[in-house]
Amino acid sequence: MSQTAFDFEAVSITGEPVALSQYRGRVMLVVNTASECGFTPQFKGLEELWREFQARGLVIVGFPSNEFGGQDPGSNDDIASFCQLNYGVSFPMMGKIKVNGAEAHPLWRWLKGEKPGILGTQVIKWNFTKFLVGRDGEVIKRYAPNDTPASLKADIEAALGQ
């Protein structure tokens, strides 16, 4: 049986283990985030998507990363406070991870393999790269950092309708 997103685990931003299997049957939007990036205001749009579609089965999972320009240097507590205070983030946030290289989180290695970027590259190029995962745990689509959360609505609606 092939692997799905629901086969992975992570650690929440507050330090608890999170089995992604708890989201089985839901649509996931997985995002690598940063608190000091030009795309950081996307937290607002992500929170809007979460509030609009949560009841229909969407879960947004944020993974802070400090890999790109050192734009998330704070501790997990700092990041959680920033997201809550500045953007009212209430969707699940995981602890800080790496998304590239030998130390990349296993979920992110899998996501990149399932939906490579332009020209087949498996590298995450910048903060706020997004992956839409269907109710079956398979990756539906990969989005670039400059794809706004609002621009994903039609794809999310389609995934929720499946």
Residue pairs with C-beta under 8 A, 6 or more apart in sequence:
3 110
4 136
4 137
4 138
5 20
5 23
5 28
5 30
5 107
5 110
5 111
5 133
5 137
5 138
5 139
6 20
6 21
6 23
6 24
6 137
7 20
7 21
7 137
8 20
8 106
8 107
8 110
9 17
9 18
9 19
9 20
10 17
10 18
10 20
10 61
10 63
10 94
10 95
10 97
10 105
10 107
11 17
11 18
11 94
11 95
12 18
12 92
12 93
12 94
12 95
13 64
13 76
13 79
13 80
13 93
13 94
13 95
14 76
14 80
15 76
15 95
18 92
18 94
20 28
20 61
20 107
23 59
23 61
24 137
25 57
25 135
26 57
26 58
26 59
26 135
27 53
27 57
27 58
27 59
27 132
27 133
27 134
27 135
27 156
27 159
27 160
28 58
28 59
28 60
28 61
28 131
28 132
28 133
29 46
29 49
29 58
29 59
29 60
29 61
29 130
29 131
29 132
29 133
29 152
29 156
30 61
30 63
30 107
30 111
30 130
30 131
30 133
31 42
31 46
31 60
31 61
31 62
31 63
31 128
31 129
31 130
31 131
32 62
32 63
32 64
32 65
32 97
32 99
32 108
32 124
32 127
32 128
32 129
33 40
33 43
33 62
33 63
33 64
33 65
33 72
33 83
33 93
33 127
33 128
34 40
34 64
34 65
34 66
34 68
34 71
34 72
34 127
34 128
35 64
35 71
35 72
35 74
35 78
35 79
35 82
35 83
36 71
36 72
36 73
37 68
37 69
37 71
37 72
37 126
37 127
37 128
39 126
39 127
39 128
39 145
39 146
40 71
40 127
41 87
42 128
42 148
42 149
43 83
43 86
43 87
43 89
44 87
45 148
45 149
45 150
46 60
46 62
46 89
46 91
46 149
47 87
47 88
47 89
47 90
47 91
48 149
48 150
49 58
49 60
49 149
49 150
49 152
49 153
49 156
50 58
50 59
50 60
50 90
50 91
51 90
53 156
53 157
53 160
54 91
56 160
57 135
57 160
58 156
58 160
59 91
59 92
60 91
60 92
61 91
61 92
61 93
61 94
62 83
62 89
62 91
62 92
62 93
62 94
63 93
63 94
63 96
63 97
63 99
63 105
63 107
63 108
64 72
64 76
64 79
64 93
64 94
64 95
64 96
64 97
65 72
65 96
65 97
65 98
65 99
65 124
65 127
66 72
66 73
66 96
67 98
67 99
67 100
67 124
68 126
68 127
71 127
72 79
72 96
72 127
74 82
76 95
76 96
79 93
79 96
80 93
83 89
83 93
84 90
97 104
97 105
97 108
98 104
98 105
98 108
99 105
99 108
99 112
99 124
99 129
100 108
100 123
100 124
104 112
108 124
111 131
111 139
111 142
112 122
112 123
112 124
113 122
114 131
114 138
114 139
115 131
115 139
115 141
115 142
116 122
116 142
117 123
117 124
117 125
117 129
117 142
117 144
125 144
125 145
126 145
127 145
128 145
129 142
129 143
129 144
129 145
130 142
130 143
130 147
130 152
131 139
131 141
131 142
131 143
132 139
132 140
132 141
132 142
132 143
132 152
132 155
132 156
132 159
133 139
133 140
134 140
134 159
134 162
135 159
135 162
140 155
140 159
141 155
143 151
143 152
